[in-house]
Amino acid sequence: MLRITVQDSLQSVALKLEGQLTGPEVEEMERVWKTCDGPVAVVDLCGVTWVDGRGTNLLARMLQGRSQPRGLYAHDDLHHRRLDEKDQEREVQ
């Protein structure tokens, strides 16, 4: 199960995730991301307990698709490190 909290401000959106980003929750997260009213500036992963491969791929796409100077920021260093490593692997291939 995944809880997604959307926090809108005048210039950007923050997403707070709690639970597991796996299976059907990945599709729901992608839907929420694509329907946000503004650019997603922050994704808070502190409450995430597990991310499967599809979830990691979605977070990597969100990181690559950032349009704001602040970009996508994951509060949880472990998950942010995983995204960085995945991006490096894609560049090598």
C-alpha angles and dihedrals in degrees: 000000000000129000115204119194117191116204112190124198129175094267107024148005131246121204122202116197125197126180130010124344096206141118115344091003088069090059091048091049091050091050091051092047093050094047098049114127093228140018115297106243101169135031112187109207097171092110095046113113100181139010121192126204094273090050091050090050091051092050090048090052090049090051092049093045096054114133103179123084089239089053124183113333123191113199091204108080093201093060093040089053090051090054092049091051091049091051090051091050090053091051092052095050 
